[in-house]
Amino acid sequence: MQRATIDARVVCSIIVLMKNITLSADADVIERARECARRRKSTLNGLFREWLAELVEQRDAERRLSELDRGGSSAGW
């Protein structure tokens, strides 16, 4: 029987910290959103996480564009 070996230099851990939140919405809207999630092979929670990430990315992009319009750049260009 051959034994598997693990190269410790290749093994890494990724720690993702998530925070739970509670939201309220109309029951019909929630059910319709769940159906959208099912069609996308996702969950309501997954869709919300995607939306939240897109919201933050959009805000960051708008901030960067605004800085460029003012002639400044946080990237040091």
Distance bins in CASP14 RR format, pairs under 12 A and 6 or more apart:
PFRMAT RR
TARGET T0000
AUTHOR 0000-0000-0000
RMODE 2
METHOD distances of the structure
MODEL  1
5 11 0 0 0 0 0 1 0 0 0 0 0
6 12 0 0 0 0 0 1 0 0 0 0 0
16 49 0 0 0 0 0 1 0 0 0 0 0
18 45 0 0 0 0 1 0 0 0 0 0 0
18 46 0 0 0 0 0 1 0 0 0 0 0
18 48 0 0 0 0 0 1 0 0 0 0 0
18 49 0 0 0 0 1 0 0 0 0 0 0
18 52 0 0 0 0 0 1 0 0 0 0 0
19 49 0 0 0 0 0 1 0 0 0 0 0
19 52 0 0 0 0 0 1 0 0 0 0 0
20 45 0 0 0 0 1 0 0 0 0 0 0
20 48 0 0 0 0 0 1 0 0 0 0 0
20 49 0 0 0 0 0 1 0 0 0 0 0
21 45 0 0 0 0 0 1 0 0 0 0 0
21 48 0 0 0 0 1 0 0 0 0 0 0
21 49 0 0 0 0 0 1 0 0 0 0 0
21 52 0 0 0 0 1 0 0 0 0 0 0
22 45 0 0 0 0 0 1 0 0 0 0 0
22 48 0 0 0 0 0 1 0 0 0 0 0
23 29 0 0 0 0 0 1 0 0 0 0 0
23 30 0 0 0 0 1 0 0 0 0 0 0
23 33 0 0 0 0 0 1 0 0 0 0 0
23 44 0 0 0 0 1 0 0 0 0 0 0
23 45 0 0 0 0 0 1 0 0 0 0 0
23 48 1 0 0 1 0 0 0 0 0 0 0
23 51 0 0 0 0 0 1 0 0 0 0 0
23 52 0 0 0 0 0 1 0 0 0 0 0
24 30 0 0 0 0 1 0 0 0 0 0 0
25 31 0 0 0 0 0 1 0 0 0 0 0
25 32 0 0 0 0 0 1 0 0 0 0 0
25 33 1 0 0 1 0 0 0 0 0 0 0
25 34 0 0 0 0 0 1 0 0 0 0 0
25 44 0 0 0 0 1 0 0 0 0 0 0
25 48 0 0 0 0 0 1 0 0 0 0 0
26 32 0 0 0 0 1 0 0 0 0 0 0
26 33 0 0 0 0 0 1 0 0 0 0 0
27 33 0 0 0 0 0 1 0 0 0 0 0
27 34 0 0 0 0 0 1 0 0 0 0 0
28 34 0 0 0 0 0 1 0 0 0 0 0
28 35 0 0 0 0 0 1 0 0 0 0 0
29 35 0 0 0 0 0 1 0 0 0 0 0
29 36 0 0 0 0 0 1 0 0 0 0 0
29 44 0 0 0 0 0 1 0 0 0 0 0
30 36 0 0 0 0 0 1 0 0 0 0 0
30 37 0 0 0 0 0 1 0 0 0 0 0
30 44 1 0 0 1 0 0 0 0 0 0 0
30 45 0 0 0 0 0 1 0 0 0 0 0
30 47 0 0 0 0 0 1 0 0 0 0 0
30 48 0 0 0 0 0 1 0 0 0 0 0
31 37 0 0 0 0 0 1 0 0 0 0 0
31 38 0 0 0 0 0 1 0 0 0 0 0
31 44 0 0 0 0 1 0 0 0 0 0 0
32 38 0 0 0 0 0 1 0 0 0 0 0
32 39 0 0 0 0 0 1 0 0 0 0 0
32 44 0 0 0 0 0 1 0 0 0 0 0
32 47 0 0 0 0 0 1 0 0 0 0 0
33 39 0 0 0 0 0 1 0 0 0 0 0
33 40 0 0 0 0 0 1 0 0 0 0 0
33 42 0 0 0 0 0 1 0 0 0 0 0
33 43 0 0 0 0 0 1 0 0 0 0 0
33 44 1 0 1 0 0 0 0 0 0 0 0
33 45 0 0 0 0 0 1 0 0 0 0 0
33 46 0 0 0 0 0 1 0 0 0 0 0
33 47 1 0 0 1 0 0 0 0 0 0 0
33 48 0 0 0 0 1 0 0 0 0 0 0
33 51 0 0 0 0 0 1 0 0 0 0 0
34 40 0 0 0 0 0 1 0 0 0 0 0
34 42 0 0 0 0 1 0 0 0 0 0 0
34 43 0 0 0 0 1 0 0 0 0 0 0
34 44 1 0 1 0 0 0 0 0 0 0 0
34 45 0 0 0 0 0 1 0 0 0 0 0
34 46 0 0 0 0 0 1 0 0 0 0 0
34 47 0 0 0 0 1 0 0 0 0 0 0
34 48 0 0 0 0 0 1 0 0 0 0 0
35 42 0 0 0 0 0 1 0 0 0 0 0
35 43 0 0 0 0 0 1 0 0 0 0 0
35 44 0 0 0 0 1 0 0 0 0 0 0
35 47 0 0 0 0 0 1 0 0 0 0 0
36 42 0 0 0 0 1 0 0 0 0 0 0
36 43 0 0 0 0 0 1 0 0 0 0 0
36 44 0 0 0 0 1 0 0 0 0 0 0
36 46 0 0 0 0 0 1 0 0 0 0 0
36 47 1 0 0 1 0 0 0 0 0 0 0
36 48 0 0 0 0 0 1 0 0 0 0 0
36 50 0 0 0 0 0 1 0 0 0 0 0
36 51 0 0 0 0 0 1 0 0 0 0 0
37 43 1 0 1 0 0 0 0 0 0 0 0
37 44 1 0 1 0 0 0 0 0 0 0 0
37 45 0 0 0 0 1 0 0 0 0 0 0
37 46 1 0 0 1 0 0 0 0 0 0 0
37 47 1 0 1 0 0 0 0 0 0 0 0
37 48 0 0 0 0 1 0 0 0 0 0 0
37 49 0 0 0 0 0 1 0 0 0 0 0
37 50 0 0 0 0 1 0 0 0 0 0 0
37 51 0 0 0 0 0 1 0 0 0 0 0
38 44 0 0 0 0 1 0 0 0 0 0 0
38 46 0 0 0 0 0 1 0 0 0 0 0
38 47 0 0 0 0 0 1 0 0 0 0 0
39 47 0 0 0 0 0 1 0 0 0 0 0
40 46 0 0 0 0 1 0 0 0 0 0 0
40 47 1 0 0 1 0 0 0 0 0 0 0
40 50 0 0 0 0 1 0 0 0 0 0 0
40 51 0 0 0 0 0 1 0 0 0 0 0
41 47 0 0 0 0 0 1 0 0 0 0 0
42 48 0 0 0 0 1 0 0 0 0 0 0
42 49 0 0 0 0 1 0 0 0 0 0 0
42 50 1 0 0 1 0 0 0 0 0 0 0
42 51 0 0 0 0 0 1 0 0 0 0 0
43 49 0 0 0 0 1 0 0 0 0 0 0
43 50 0 0 0 0 0 1 0 0 0 0 0
44 50 0 0 0 0 0 1 0 0 0 0 0
44 51 0 0 0 0 0 1 0 0 0 0 0
45 51 0 0 0 0 0 1 0 0 0 0 0
45 52 0 0 0 0 0 1 0 0 0 0 0
46 52 0 0 0 0 1 0 0 0 0 0 0
46 53 0 0 0 0 0 1 0 0 0 0 0
46 54 0 0 0 0 0 1 0 0 0 0 0
47 53 0 0 0 0 0 1 0 0 0 0 0
47 54 0 0 0 0 0 1 0 0 0 0 0
48 54 0 0 0 0 0 1 0 0 0 0 0
48 55 0 0 0 0 0 1 0 0 0 0 0
49 55 0 0 0 0 0 1 0 0 0 0 0
49 56 0 0 0 0 0 1 0 0 0 0 0
50 56 0 0 0 0 0 1 0 0 0 0 0
50 57 0 0 0 0 0 1 0 0 0 0 0
51 57 0 0 0 0 0 1 0 0 0 0 0
51 58 0 0 0 0 0 1 0 0 0 0 0
52 58 0 0 0 0 0 1 0 0 0 0 0
52 59 0 0 0 0 0 1 0 0 0 0 0
53 59 0 0 0 0 0 1 0 0 0 0 0
53 60 0 0 0 0 0 1 0 0 0 0 0
54 60 0 0 0 0 0 1 0 0 0 0 0
54 61 0 0 0 0 0 1 0 0 0 0 0
55 61 0 0 0 0 0 1 0 0 0 0 0
55 62 0 0 0 0 0 1 0 0 0 0 0
56 62 0 0 0 0 0 1 0 0 0 0 0
56 63 0 0 0 0 0 1 0 0 0 0 0
57 63 0 0 0 0 0 1 0 0 0 0 0
57 64 0 0 0 0 0 1 0 0 0 0 0
58 64 0 0 0 0 0 1 0 0 0 0 0
58 65 0 0 0 0 0 1 0 0 0 0 0
59 65 0 0 0 0 0 1 0 0 0 0 0
59 66 0 0 0 0 0 1 0 0 0 0 0
60 66 0 0 0 0 0 1 0 0 0 0 0
60 67 0 0 0 0 0 1 0 0 0 0 0
60 74 0 0 0 0 0 1 0 0 0 0 0
61 67 0 0 0 0 0 1 0 0 0 0 0
61 68 0 0 0 0 0 1 0 0 0 0 0
62 68 0 0 0 0 0 1 0 0 0 0 0
62 69 0 0 0 0 0 1 0 0 0 0 0
63 69 0 0 0 0 0 1 0 0 0 0 0
63 70 0 0 0 0 0 1 0 0 0 0 0
63 72 0 0 0 0 0 1 0 0 0 0 0
63 73 0 0 0 0 0 1 0 0 0 0 0
63 74 0 0 0 0 1 0 0 0 0 0 0
64 70 0 0 0 0 0 1 0 0 0 0 0
64 71 0 0 0 0 0 1 0 0 0 0 0
64 72 0 0 0 0 1 0 0 0 0 0 0
64 73 0 0 0 0 1 0 0 0 0 0 0
64 74 1 0 0 1 0 0 0 0 0 0 0
64 75 0 0 0 0 1 0 0 0 0 0 0
64 76 0 0 0 0 0 1 0 0 0 0 0
64 77 0 0 0 0 0 1 0 0 0 0 0
65 71 0 0 0 0 0 1 0 0 0 0 0
65 72 0 0 0 0 0 1 0 0 0 0 0
65 73 0 0 0 0 0 1 0 0 0 0 0
65 74 0 0 0 0 0 1 0 0 0 0 0
66 72 0 0 0 0 1 0 0 0 0 0 0
66 73 0 0 0 0 0 1 0 0 0 0 0
66 74 0 0 0 0 0 1 0 0 0 0 0
67 73 1 0 1 0 0 0 0 0 0 0 0
67 74 1 0 0 1 0 0 0 0 0 0 0
67 75 0 0 0 0 1 0 0 0 0 0 0
67 76 0 0 0 0 0 1 0 0 0 0 0
67 77 0 0 0 0 0 1 0 0 0 0 0
68 74 0 0 0 0 1 0 0 0 0 0 0
68 75 0 0 0 0 1 0 0 0 0 0 0
68 76 0 0 0 0 0 1 0 0 0 0 0
68 77 0 0 0 0 1 0 0 0 0 0 0
71 77 0 0 0 0 1 0 0 0 0 0 0
END
